[in-house]
Amino acid sequence: MSNIEQYYKNCKTFREQVARIEQHIKGNGIYTAFDFGKVQSILADYEKWAQANSGVIDAALKTVNS
C-alpha cells in the first residue's frame, strides 16, 4: 500500500470513529455543545483538498517515514 493509500485509509477510519463517538453521545443523551456536523464537514473539505494535493501529502509522508 502506498503512502497516499494509507493516508486515505487512516482518514476513513478517523471519520468512522468520530461518527461512532457522536452516535454514543446522542444515544446516551449526553449533553455536549460540540458540533459534530462541523467536524465531518471540515474532514470532507480536507479530504477534497488532499485528493487535489496528493503529491504534497506523499512528499510529506516520505520525509516522516524516512
mmCIF file as Biopython writes it, N, C-alpha, C and O atoms, coordinates in Angstrom:
data_model
#
loop_
_atom_site.group_PDB
_atom_site.id
_atom_site.type_symbol
_atom_site.label_atom_id
_atom_site.label_alt_id
_atom_site.label_comp_id
_atom_site.label_asym_id
_atom_site.label_entity_id
_atom_site.label_seq_id
_atom_site.pdbx_PDB_ins_code
_atom_site.Cartn_x
_atom_site.Cartn_y
_atom_site.Cartn_z
_atom_site.occupancy
_atom_site.B_iso_or_equiv
_atom_site.auth_seq_id
_atom_site.auth_asym_id
_atom_site.pdbx_PDB_model_num
ATOM 1   N N  . MET A ? 1  ? 0.843   -1.174 0.000  1.0 0.0 1  A 1 
ATOM 2   C CA . MET A ? 1  ? 0.000   0.000  0.000  1.0 0.0 1  A 1 
ATOM 3   C C  . MET A ? 1  ? 0.896   1.247  0.000  1.0 0.0 1  A 1 
ATOM 4   O O  . MET A ? 1  ? 1.849   1.347  0.772  1.0 0.0 1  A 1 
ATOM 5   N N  . SER A ? 2  ? 0.563   2.187  -0.883 1.0 0.0 2  A 1 
ATOM 6   C CA . SER A ? 2  ? 1.374   3.406  -0.974 1.0 0.0 2  A 1 
ATOM 7   C C  . SER A ? 2  ? 1.074   4.327  0.216  1.0 0.0 2  A 1 
ATOM 8   O O  . SER A ? 2  ? 0.113   4.117  0.955  1.0 0.0 2  A 1 
ATOM 9   N N  . ASN A ? 3  ? 1.910   5.340  0.379  1.0 0.0 3  A 1 
ATOM 10  C CA . ASN A ? 3  ? 1.701   6.304  1.462  1.0 0.0 3  A 1 
ATOM 11  C C  . ASN A ? 3  ? 0.345   6.980  1.348  1.0 0.0 3  A 1 
ATOM 12  O O  . ASN A ? 3  ? -0.347  7.141  2.353  1.0 0.0 3  A 1 
ATOM 13  N N  . ILE A ? 4  ? -0.049  7.380  0.141  1.0 0.0 4  A 1 
ATOM 14  C CA . ILE A ? 4  ? -1.309  8.098  -0.037 1.0 0.0 4  A 1 
ATOM 15  C C  . ILE A ? 4  ? -2.497  7.165  0.213  1.0 0.0 4  A 1 
ATOM 16  O O  . ILE A ? 4  ? -3.512  7.599  0.758  1.0 0.0 4  A 1 
ATOM 17  N N  . GLU A ? 5  ? -2.387  5.904  -0.173 1.0 0.0 5  A 1 
ATOM 18  C CA . GLU A ? 5  ? -3.453  4.938  0.105  1.0 0.0 5  A 1 
ATOM 19  C C  . GLU A ? 5  ? -3.607  4.735  1.610  1.0 0.0 5  A 1 
ATOM 20  O O  . GLU A ? 5  ? -4.726  4.654  2.117  1.0 0.0 5  A 1 
ATOM 21  N N  . GLN A ? 6  ? -2.502  4.655  2.310  1.0 0.0 6  A 1 
ATOM 22  C CA . GLN A ? 6  ? -2.535  4.515  3.768  1.0 0.0 6  A 1 
ATOM 23  C C  . GLN A ? 6  ? -3.162  5.752  4.407  1.0 0.0 6  A 1 
ATOM 24  O O  . GLN A ? 6  ? -3.935  5.648  5.359  1.0 0.0 6  A 1 
ATOM 25  N N  . TYR A ? 7  ? -2.822  6.910  3.875  1.0 0.0 7  A 1 
ATOM 26  C CA . TYR A ? 7  ? -3.380  8.163  4.373  1.0 0.0 7  A 1 
ATOM 27  C C  . TYR A ? 7  ? -4.906  8.148  4.249  1.0 0.0 7  A 1 
ATOM 28  O O  . TYR A ? 7  ? -5.607  8.473  5.207  1.0 0.0 7  A 1 
ATOM 29  N N  . TYR A ? 8  ? -5.423  7.774  3.078  1.0 0.0 8  A 1 
ATOM 30  C CA . TYR A ? 8  ? -6.879  7.740  2.872  1.0 0.0 8  A 1 
ATOM 31  C C  . TYR A ? 8  ? -7.546  6.703  3.769  1.0 0.0 8  A 1 
ATOM 32  O O  . TYR A ? 8  ? -8.650  6.926  4.265  1.0 0.0 8  A 1 
ATOM 33  N N  . LYS A ? 9  ? -6.890  5.591  3.974  1.0 0.0 9  A 1 
ATOM 34  C CA . LYS A ? 9  ? -7.437  4.570  4.876  1.0 0.0 9  A 1 
ATOM 35  C C  . LYS A ? 9  ? -7.526  5.131  6.294  1.0 0.0 9  A 1 
ATOM 36  O O  . LYS A ? 9  ? -8.522  4.917  6.984  1.0 0.0 9  A 1 
ATOM 37  N N  . ASN A ? 10 ? -6.498  5.842  6.728  1.0 0.0 10 A 1 
ATOM 38  C CA . ASN A ? 10 ? -6.500  6.446  8.063  1.0 0.0 10 A 1 
ATOM 39  C C  . ASN A ? 10 ? -7.597  7.505  8.193  1.0 0.0 10 A 1 
ATOM 40  O O  . ASN A ? 10 ? -8.259  7.588  9.227  1.0 0.0 10 A 1 
ATOM 41  N N  . CYS A ? 11 ? -7.793  8.318  7.143  1.0 0.0 11 A 1 
ATOM 42  C CA . CYS A ? 11 ? -8.844  9.339  7.156  1.0 0.0 11 A 1 
ATOM 43  C C  . CYS A ? 11 ? -10.214 8.688  7.282  1.0 0.0 11 A 1 
ATOM 44  O O  . CYS A ? 11 ? -11.060 9.157  8.043  1.0 0.0 11 A 1 
ATOM 45  N N  . LYS A ? 12 ? -10.435 7.608  6.539  1.0 0.0 12 A 1 
ATOM 46  C CA . LYS A ? 12 ? -11.717 6.911  6.594  1.0 0.0 12 A 1 
ATOM 47  C C  . LYS A ? 12 ? -11.954 6.358  8.000  1.0 0.0 12 A 1 
ATOM 48  O O  . LYS A ? 12 ? -13.053 6.479  8.541  1.0 0.0 12 A 1 
ATOM 49  N N  . THR A ? 13 ? -10.933 5.759  8.581  1.0 0.0 13 A 1 
ATOM 50  C CA . THR A ? 13 ? -11.049 5.208  9.932  1.0 0.0 13 A 1 
ATOM 51  C C  . THR A ? 13 ? -11.374 6.307  10.934 1.0 0.0 13 A 1 
ATOM 52  O O  . THR A ? 13 ? -12.213 6.114  11.814 1.0 0.0 13 A 1 
ATOM 53  N N  . PHE A ? 14 ? -10.720 7.455  10.810 1.0 0.0 14 A 1 
ATOM 54  C CA . PHE A ? 14 ? -10.949 8.559  11.725 1.0 0.0 14 A 1 
ATOM 55  C C  . PHE A ? 14 ? -12.382 9.076  11.613 1.0 0.0 14 A 1 
ATOM 56  O O  . PHE A ? 14 ? -13.034 9.328  12.626 1.0 0.0 14 A 1 
ATOM 57  N N  . ARG A ? 15 ? -12.879 9.237  10.365 1.0 0.0 15 A 1 
ATOM 58  C CA . ARG A ? 15 ? -14.258 9.691  10.174 1.0 0.0 15 A 1 
ATOM 59  C C  . ARG A ? 15 ? -15.249 8.710  10.794 1.0 0.0 15 A 1 
ATOM 60  O O  . ARG A ? 15 ? -16.233 9.123  11.407 1.0 0.0 15 A 1 
ATOM 61  N N  . GLU A ? 16 ? -14.993 7.422  10.635 1.0 0.0 16 A 1 
ATOM 62  C CA . GLU A ? 16 ? -15.871 6.398  11.224 1.0 0.0 16 A 1 
ATOM 63  C C  . GLU A ? 16 ? -15.845 6.460  12.753 1.0 0.0 16 A 1 
ATOM 64  O O  . GLU A ? 16 ? -16.880 6.294  13.397 1.0 0.0 16 A 1 
ATOM 65  N N  . GLN A ? 17 ? -14.675 6.695  13.329 1.0 0.0 17 A 1 
ATOM 66  C CA . GLN A ? 17 ? -14.564 6.779  14.780 1.0 0.0 17 A 1 
ATOM 67  C C  . GLN A ? 17 ? -15.300 8.002  15.320 1.0 0.0 17 A 1 
ATOM 68  O O  . GLN A ? 17 ? -15.966 7.919  16.352 1.0 0.0 17 A 1 
ATOM 69  N N  . VAL A ? 18 ? -15.186 9.137  14.631 1.0 0.0 18 A 1 
ATOM 70  C CA . VAL A ? 18 ? -15.905 10.341 15.044 1.0 0.0 18 A 1 
ATOM 71  C C  . VAL A ? 18 ? -17.409 10.082 14.992 1.0 0.0 18 A 1 
ATOM 72  O O  . VAL A ? 18 ? -18.138 10.491 15.897 1.0 0.0 18 A 1 
ATOM 73  N N  . ALA A ? 19 ? -17.879 9.410  13.946 1.0 0.0 19 A 1 
ATOM 74  C CA . ALA A ? 19 ? -19.314 9.102  13.820 1.0 0.0 19 A 1 
ATOM 75  C C  . ALA A ? 19 ? -19.785 8.188  14.952 1.0 0.0 19 A 1 
ATOM 76  O O  . ALA A ? 19 ? -20.884 8.375  15.474 1.0 0.0 19 A 1 
ATOM 77  N N  . ARG A ? 20 ? -18.970 7.203  15.337 1.0 0.0 20 A 1 
ATOM 78  C CA . ARG A ? 20 ? -19.338 6.302  16.438 1.0 0.0 20 A 1 
ATOM 79  C C  . ARG A ? 20 ? -19.415 7.046  17.767 1.0 0.0 20 A 1 
ATOM 80  O O  . ARG A ? 20 ? -20.303 6.791  18.581 1.0 0.0 20 A 1 
ATOM 81  N N  . ILE A ? 21 ? -18.483 7.961  17.977 1.0 0.0 21 A 1 
ATOM 82  C CA . ILE A ? 21 ? -18.492 8.762  19.207 1.0 0.0 21 A 1 
ATOM 83  C C  . ILE A ? 21 ? -19.755 9.611  19.241 1.0 0.0 21 A 1 
ATOM 84  O O  . ILE A ? 21 ? -20.420 9.702  20.273 1.0 0.0 21 A 1 
ATOM 85  N N  . GLU A ? 22 ? -20.085 10.233 18.110 1.0 0.0 22 A 1 
ATOM 86  C CA . GLU A ? 22 ? -21.293 11.057 18.045 1.0 0.0 22 A 1 
ATOM 87  C C  . GLU A ? 22 ? -22.541 10.216 18.336 1.0 0.0 22 A 1 
ATOM 88  O O  . GLU A ? 22 ? -23.413 10.652 19.087 1.0 0.0 22 A 1 
ATOM 89  N N  . GLN A ? 23 ? -22.633 9.034  17.758 1.0 0.0 23 A 1 
ATOM 90  C CA . GLN A ? 23 ? -23.780 8.155  17.993 1.0 0.0 23 A 1 
ATOM 91  C C  . GLN A ? 23 ? -23.891 7.776  19.468 1.0 0.0 23 A 1 
ATOM 92  O O  . GLN A ? 23 ? -24.990 7.742  20.021 1.0 0.0 23 A 1 
ATOM 93  N N  . HIS A ? 24 ? -22.763 7.493  20.098 1.0 0.0 24 A 1 
ATOM 94  C CA . HIS A ? 24 ? -22.759 7.128  21.517 1.0 0.0 24 A 1 
ATOM 95  C C  . HIS A ? 24 ? -23.266 8.289  22.370 1.0 0.0 24 A 1 
ATOM 96  O O  . HIS A ? 24 ? -24.103 8.099  23.253 1.0 0.0 24 A 1 
ATOM 97  N N  . ILE A ? 25 ? -22.762 9.475  22.105 1.0 0.0 25 A 1 
ATOM 98  C CA . ILE A ? 25 ? -23.152 10.655 22.877 1.0 0.0 25 A 1 
ATOM 99  C C  . ILE A ? 25 ? -24.646 10.928 22.722 1.0 0.0 25 A 1 
ATOM 100 O O  . ILE A ? 25 ? -25.348 11.158 23.706 1.0 0.0 25 A 1 
ATOM 101 N N  . LYS A ? 26 ? -25.127 10.900 21.472 1.0 0.0 26 A 1 
ATOM 102 C CA . LYS A ? 26 ? -26.547 11.170 21.239 1.0 0.0 26 A 1 
ATOM 103 C C  . LYS A ? 26 ? -27.419 10.037 21.773 1.0 0.0 26 A 1 
ATOM 104 O O  . LYS A ? 26 ? -28.485 10.285 22.338 1.0 0.0 26 A 1 
ATOM 105 N N  . GLY A ? 27 ? -26.975 8.812  21.598 1.0 0.0 27 A 1 
ATOM 106 C CA . GLY A ? 27 ? -27.737 7.659  22.060 1.0 0.0 27 A 1 
ATOM 107 C C  . GLY A ? 27 ? -27.896 7.602  23.566 1.0 0.0 27 A 1 
ATOM 108 O O  . GLY A ? 27 ? -28.888 7.078  24.072 1.0 0.0 27 A 1 
ATOM 109 N N  . ASN A ? 28 ? -26.923 8.141  24.281 1.0 0.0 28 A 1 
ATOM 110 C CA . ASN A ? 28 ? -26.965 8.125  25.741 1.0 0.0 28 A 1 
ATOM 111 C C  . ASN A ? 28 ? -27.431 9.449  26.336 1.0 0.0 28 A 1 
ATOM 112 O O  . ASN A ? 28 ? -27.416 9.629  27.554 1.0 0.0 28 A 1 
ATOM 113 N N  . GLY A ? 29 ? -27.847 10.376 25.472 1.0 0.0 29 A 1 
ATOM 114 C CA . GLY A ? 29 ? -28.363 11.655 25.953 1.0 0.0 29 A 1 
ATOM 115 C C  . GLY A ? 29 ? -27.347 12.490 26.693 1.0 0.0 29 A 1 
ATOM 116 O O  . GLY A ? 29 ? -27.702 13.262 27.583 1.0 0.0 29 A 1 
ATOM 117 N N  . ILE A ? 30 ? -26.094 12.344 26.337 1.0 0.0 30 A 1 
ATOM 118 C CA . ILE A ? 30 ? -25.026 13.113 26.995 1.0 0.0 30 A 1 
ATOM 119 C C  . ILE A ? 30 ? -24.998 14.499 26.363 1.0 0.0 30 A 1 
ATOM 120 O O  . ILE A ? 30 ? -24.931 14.634 25.141 1.0 0.0 30 A 1 
ATOM 121 N N  . TYR A ? 31 ? -25.049 15.524 27.205 1.0 0.0 31 A 1 
ATOM 122 C CA . TYR A ? 31 ? -25.035 16.888 26.694 1.0 0.0 31 A 1 
ATOM 123 C C  . TYR A ? 31 ? -23.640 17.251 26.204 1.0 0.0 31 A 1 
ATOM 124 O O  . TYR A ? 31 ? -22.641 16.978 26.869 1.0 0.0 31 A 1 
ATOM 125 N N  . THR A ? 32 ? -23.591 17.865 25.040 1.0 0.0 32 A 1 
ATOM 126 C CA . THR A ? 32 ? -22.347 18.437 24.544 1.0 0.0 32 A 1 
ATOM 127 C C  . THR A ? 32 ? -22.683 19.561 23.580 1.0 0.0 32 A 1 
ATOM 128 O O  . THR A ? 32 ? -23.617 19.452 22.785 1.0 0.0 32 A 1 
ATOM 129 N N  . ALA A ? 33 ? -21.929 20.626 23.652 1.0 0.0 33 A 1 
ATOM 130 C CA . ALA A ? 33 ? -22.099 21.738 22.725 1.0 0.0 33 A 1 
ATOM 131 C C  . ALA A ? 33 ? -21.230 21.537 21.482 1.0 0.0 33 A 1 
ATOM 132 O O  . ALA A ? 33 ? -21.193 22.389 20.594 1.0 0.0 33 A 1 
ATOM 133 N N  . PHE A ? 34 ? -20.538 20.411 21.433 1.0 0.0 34 A 1 
ATOM 134 C CA . PHE A ? 34 ? -19.630 20.136 20.323 1.0 0.0 34 A 1 
ATOM 135 C C  . PHE A ? 34 ? -20.422 19.917 19.050 1.0 0.0 34 A 1 
ATOM 136 O O  . PHE A ? 34 ? -21.431 19.212 19.067 1.0 0.0 34 A 1 
ATOM 137 N N  . ASP A ? 35 ? -19.985 20.507 17.942 1.0 0.0 35 A 1 
ATOM 138 C CA . ASP A ? 35 ? -20.684 20.422 16.661 1.0 0.0 35 A 1 
ATOM 139 C C  . ASP A ? 35 ? -20.041 19.341 15.787 1.0 0.0 35 A 1 
ATOM 140 O O  . ASP A ? 35 ? -19.085 19.604 15.057 1.0 0.0 35 A 1 
ATOM 141 N N  . PHE A ? 36 ? -20.580 18.125 15.875 1.0 0.0 36 A 1 
ATOM 142 C CA . PHE A ? 36 ? -20.035 17.011 15.102 1.0 0.0 36 A 1 
ATOM 143 C C  . PHE A ? 36 ? -20.235 17.205 13.610 1.0 0.0 36 A 1 
ATOM 144 O O  . PHE A ? 36 ? -19.398 16.785 12.810 1.0 0.0 36 A 1 
ATOM 145 N N  . GLY A ? 37 ? -21.334 17.838 13.230 1.0 0.0 37 A 1 
ATOM 146 C CA . GLY A ? 37 ? -21.579 18.104 11.811 1.0 0.0 37 A 1 
ATOM 147 C C  . GLY A ? 37 ? -20.492 18.966 11.210 1.0 0.0 37 A 1 
ATOM 148 O O  . GLY A ? 37 ? -20.074 18.752 10.072 1.0 0.0 37 A 1 
ATOM 149 N N  . LYS A ? 38 ? -20.030 19.950 11.983 1.0 0.0 38 A 1 
ATOM 150 C CA . LYS A ? 38 ? -18.954 20.825 11.509 1.0 0.0 38 A 1 
ATOM 151 C C  . LYS A ? 38 ? -17.658 20.037 11.335 1.0 0.0 38 A 1 
ATOM 152 O O  . LYS A ? 38 ? -16.932 20.240 10.362 1.0 0.0 38 A 1 
ATOM 153 N N  . VAL A ? 39 ? -17.369 19.148 12.267 1.0 0.0 39 A 1 
ATOM 154 C CA . VAL A ? 39 ? -16.153 18.327 12.171 1.0 0.0 39 A 1 
ATOM 155 C C  . VAL A ? 39 ? -16.203 17.456 10.910 1.0 0.0 39 A 1 
ATOM 156 O O  . VAL A ? 39 ? -15.226 17.373 10.167 1.0 0.0 39 A 1 
ATOM 157 N N  . GLN A ? 40 ? -17.351 16.810 10.678 1.0 0.0 40 A 1 
ATOM 158 C CA . GLN A ? 40 ? -17.481 15.954 9.498  1.0 0.0 40 A 1 
ATOM 159 C C  . GLN A ? 40 ? -17.344 16.788 8.220  1.0 0.0 40 A 1 
ATOM 160 O O  . GLN A ? 40 ? -16.753 16.332 7.242  1.0 0.0 40 A 1 
ATOM 161 N N  . SER A ? 41 ? -17.888 18.006 8.228  1.0 0.0 41 A 1 
ATOM 162 C CA . SER A ? 41 ? -17.778 18.894 7.067  1.0 0.0 41 A 1 
ATOM 163 C C  . SER A ? 41 ? -16.327 19.296 6.813  1.0 0.0 41 A 1 
ATOM 164 O O  . SER A ? 41 ? -15.864 19.298 5.672  1.0 0.0 41 A 1 
ATOM 165 N N  . ILE A ? 42 ? -15.622 19.632 7.879  1.0 0.0 42 A 1 
ATOM 166 C CA . ILE A ? 42 ? -14.205 20.004 7.753  1.0 0.0 42 A 1 
ATOM 167 C C  . ILE A ? 42 ? -13.393 18.816 7.234  1.0 0.0 42 A 1 
ATOM 168 O O  . ILE A ? 42 ? -12.531 18.983 6.371  1.0 0.0 42 A 1 
ATOM 169 N N  . LEU A ? 43 ? -13.667 17.620 7.757  1.0 0.0 43 A 1 
ATOM 170 C CA . LEU A ? 43 ? -12.961 16.430 7.285  1.0 0.0 43 A 1 
ATOM 171 C C  . LEU A ? 43 ? -13.227 16.176 5.807  1.0 0.0 43 A 1 
ATOM 172 O O  . LEU A ? 43 ? -12.315 15.803 5.070  1.0 0.0 43 A 1 
ATOM 173 N N  . ALA A ? 44 ? -14.465 16.374 5.368  1.0 0.0 44 A 1 
ATOM 174 C CA . ALA A ? 44 ? -14.803 16.192 3.951  1.0 0.0 44 A 1 
ATOM 175 C C  . ALA A ? 44 ? -14.070 17.218 3.089  1.0 0.0 44 A 1 
ATOM 176 O O  . ALA A ? 44 ? -13.547 16.877 2.028  1.0 0.0 44 A 1 
ATOM 177 N N  . ASP A ? 45 ? -14.029 18.473 3.540  1.0 0.0 45 A 1 
ATOM 178 C CA . ASP A ? 45 ? -13.304 19.512 2.807  1.0 0.0 45 A 1 
ATOM 179 C C  . ASP A ? 45 ? -11.816 19.192 2.744  1.0 0.0 45 A 1 
ATOM 180 O O  . ASP A ? 45 ? -11.176 19.371 1.708  1.0 0.0 45 A 1 
ATOM 181 N N  . TYR A ? 46 ? -11.271 18.718 3.862  1.0 0.0 46 A 1 
ATOM 182 C CA . TYR A ? 46 ? -9.852  18.377 3.913  1.0 0.0 46 A 1 
ATOM 183 C C  . TYR A ? 46 ? -9.542  17.224 2.965  1.0 0.0 46 A 1 
ATOM 184 O O  . TYR A ? 46 ? -8.507  17.219 2.300  1.0 0.0 46 A 1 
ATOM 185 N N  . GLU A ? 47 ? -10.450 16.244 2.907  1.0 0.0 47 A 1 
ATOM 186 C CA . GLU A ? 47 ? -10.215 15.112 2.012  1.0 0.0 47 A 1 
ATOM 187 C C  . GLU A ? 47 ? -10.218 15.561 0.551  1.0 0.0 47 A 1 
ATOM 188 O O  . GLU A ? 47 ? -9.420  15.067 -0.246 1.0 0.0 47 A 1 
ATOM 189 N N  . LYS A ? 48 ? -11.109 16.497 0.189  1.0 0.0 48 A 1 
ATOM 190 C CA . LYS A ? 48 ? -11.119 17.038 -1.176 1.0 0.0 48 A 1 
ATOM 191 C C  . LYS A ? 48 ? -9.799  17.737 -1.468 1.0 0.0 48 A 1 
ATOM 192 O O  . LYS A ? 48 ? -9.223  17.571 -2.543 1.0 0.0 48 A 1 
ATOM 193 N N  . TRP A ? 49 ? -9.322  18.522 -0.499 1.0 0.0 49 A 1 
ATOM 194 C CA . TRP A ? 49 ? -8.043  19.198 -0.675 1.0 0.0 49 A 1 
ATOM 195 C C  . TRP A ? 49 ? -6.929  18.172 -0.848 1.0 0.0 49 A 1 
ATOM 196 O O  . TRP A ? 49 ? -6.054  18.319 -1.700 1.0 0.0 49 A 1 
ATOM 197 N N  . ALA A ? 50 ? -6.981  17.119 -0.014 1.0 0.0 50 A 1 
ATOM 198 C CA . ALA A ? 50 ? -5.940  16.088 -0.062 1.0 0.0 50 A 1 
ATOM 199 C C  . ALA A ? 50 ? -5.921  15.387 -1.416 1.0 0.0 50 A 1 
ATOM 200 O O  . ALA A ? 50 ? -4.847  15.084 -1.935 1.0 0.0 50 A 1 
ATOM 201 N N  . GLN A ? 51 ? -7.088  15.125 -1.993 1.0 0.0 51 A 1 
ATOM 202 C CA . GLN A ? 51 ? -7.143  14.481 -3.301 1.0 0.0 51 A 1 
ATOM 203 C C  . GLN A ? 51 ? -6.484  15.352 -4.355 1.0 0.0 51 A 1 
ATOM 204 O O  . GLN A ? 51 ? -5.798  14.849 -5.245 1.0 0.0 51 A 1 
ATOM 205 N N  . ALA A ? 52 ? -6.695  16.666 -4.255 1.0 0.0 52 A 1 
ATOM 206 C CA . ALA A ? 52 ? -6.112  17.589 -5.226 1.0 0.0 52 A 1 
ATOM 207 C C  . ALA A ? 52 ? -4.618  17.806 -4.991 1.0 0.0 52 A 1 
ATOM 208 O O  . ALA A ? 52 ? -3.905  18.249 -5.891 1.0 0.0 52 A 1 
ATOM 209 N N  . ASN A ? 53 ? -4.147  17.497 -3.790 1.0 0.0 53 A 1 
ATOM 210 C CA . ASN A ? 53 ? -2.749  17.765 -3.434 1.0 0.0 53 A 1 
ATOM 211 C C  . ASN A ? 53 ? -2.032  16.500 -2.966 1.0 0.0 53 A 1 
ATOM 212 O O  . ASN A ? 53 ? -1.211  16.549 -2.050 1.0 0.0 53 A 1 
ATOM 213 N N  . SER A ? 54 ? -2.340  15.379 -3.590 1.0 0.0 54 A 1 
ATOM 214 C CA . SER A ? 54 ? -1.760  14.111 -3.144 1.0 0.0 54 A 1 
ATOM 215 C C  . SER A ? 54 ? -0.242  14.102 -3.223 1.0 0.0 54 A 1 
ATOM 216 O O  . SER A ? 54 ? 0.413   13.440 -2.418 1.0 0.0 54 A 1 
ATOM 217 N N  . GLY A ? 55 ? 0.331   14.833 -4.188 1.0 0.0 55 A 1 
ATOM 218 C CA . GLY A ? 55 ? 1.786   14.902 -4.295 1.0 0.0 55 A 1 
ATOM 219 C C  . GLY A ? 55 ? 2.415   15.551 -3.073 1.0 0.0 55 A 1 
ATOM 220 O O  . GLY A ? 55 ? 3.460   15.107 -2.599 1.0 0.0 55 A 1 
ATOM 221 N N  . VAL A ? 56 ? 1.787   16.591 -2.567 1.0 0.0 56 A 1 
ATOM 222 C CA . VAL A ? 56 ? 2.293   17.285 -1.370 1.0 0.0 56 A 1 
ATOM 223 C C  . VAL A ? 56 ? 2.251   16.344 -0.170 1.0 0.0 56 A 1 
ATOM 224 O O  . VAL A ? 56 ? 3.210   16.254 0.597  1.0 0.0 56 A 1 
ATOM 225 N N  . ILE A ? 57 ? 1.120   15.640 -0.017 1.0 0.0 57 A 1 
ATOM 226 C CA . ILE A ? 57 ? 0.971   14.709 1.105  1.0 0.0 57 A 1 
ATOM 227 C C  . ILE A ? 57 ? 1.965   13.570 0.997  1.0 0.0 57 A 1 
ATOM 228 O O  . ILE A ? 57 ? 2.603   13.200 1.983  1.0 0.0 57 A 1 
ATOM 229 N N  . ASP A ? 58 ? 2.102   13.010 -0.202 1.0 0.0 58 A 1 
ATOM 230 C CA . ASP A ? 58 ? 3.033   11.903 -0.401 1.0 0.0 58 A 1 
ATOM 231 C C  . ASP A ? 58 ? 4.458   12.324 -0.060 1.0 0.0 58 A 1 
ATOM 232 O O  . ASP A ? 58 ? 5.189   11.575 0.587  1.0 0.0 58 A 1 
ATOM 233 N N  . ALA A ? 59 ? 4.857   13.522 -0.493 1.0 0.0 59 A 1 
ATOM 234 C CA . ALA A ? 59 ? 6.204   14.016 -0.200 1.0 0.0 59 A 1 
ATOM 235 C C  . ALA A ? 59 ? 6.397   14.209 1.305  1.0 0.0 59 A 1 
ATOM 236 O O  . ALA A ? 59 ? 7.452   13.872 1.844  1.0 0.0 59 A 1 
ATOM 237 N N  . ALA A ? 60 ? 5.383   14.748 1.982  1.0 0.0 60 A 1 
ATOM 238 C CA . ALA A ? 60 ? 5.482   14.958 3.431  1.0 0.0 60 A 1 
ATOM 239 C C  . ALA A ? 60 ? 5.575   13.631 4.165  1.0 0.0 60 A 1 
ATOM 240 O O  . ALA A ? 60 ? 6.356   13.497 5.107  1.0 0.0 60 A 1 
ATOM 241 N N  . LEU A ? 61 ? 4.782   12.644 3.743  1.0 0.0 61 A 1 
ATOM 242 C CA . LEU A ? 61 ? 4.817   11.348 4.399  1.0 0.0 61 A 1 
ATOM 243 C C  . LEU A ? 61 ? 6.128   10.614 4.155  1.0 0.0 61 A 1 
ATOM 244 O O  . LEU A ? 61 ? 6.599   9.874  5.018  1.0 0.0 61 A 1 
ATOM 245 N N  . LYS A ? 62 ? 6.709   10.814 2.999  1.0 0.0 62 A 1 
ATOM 246 C CA . LYS A ? 62 ? 8.004   10.173 2.720  1.0 0.0 62 A 1 
ATOM 247 C C  . LYS A ? 62 ? 9.075   10.705 3.658  1.0 0.0 62 A 1 
ATOM 248 O O  . LYS A ? 62 ? 9.931   9.945  4.111  1.0 0.0 62 A 1 
ATOM 249 N N  . THR A ? 63 ? 9.040   12.018 3.962  1.0 0.0 63 A 1 
ATOM 250 C CA . THR A ? 63 ? 10.054  12.572 4.864  1.0 0.0 63 A 1 
ATOM 251 C C  . THR A ? 63 ? 9.855   12.057 6.283  1.0 0.0 63 A 1 
ATOM 252 O O  . THR A ? 63 ? 10.826  11.861 7.014  1.0 0.0 63 A 1 
ATOM 253 N N  . VAL A ? 64 ? 8.612   11.837 6.675  1.0 0.0 64 A 1 
ATOM 254 C CA . VAL A ? 64 ? 8.322   11.314 8.014  1.0 0.0 64 A 1 
ATOM 255 C C  . VAL A ? 64 ? 8.757   9.852  8.114  1.0 0.0 64 A 1 
ATOM 256 O O  . VAL A ? 64 ? 9.293   9.427  9.137  1.0 0.0 64 A 1 
ATOM 257 N N  . ASN A ? 65 ? 8.523   9.086  7.047  1.0 0.0 65 A 1 
ATOM 258 C CA . ASN A ? 65 ? 8.839   7.662  7.064  1.0 0.0 65 A 1 
ATOM 259 C C  . ASN A ? 65 ? 10.298  7.351  6.762  1.0 0.0 65 A 1 
ATOM 260 O O  . ASN A ? 65 ? 10.713  6.194  6.835  1.0 0.0 65 A 1 
ATOM 261 N N  . SER A ? 66 ? 11.076  8.371  6.424  1.0 0.0 66 A 1 
ATOM 262 C CA . SER A ? 66 ? 12.489  8.133  6.078  1.0 0.0 66 A 1 
ATOM 263 C C  . SER A ? 66 ? 13.364  8.059  7.288  1.0 0.0 66 A 1 
ATOM 264 O O  . SER A ? 66 ? 14.573  7.864  7.164  1.0 0.0 66 A 1 
#
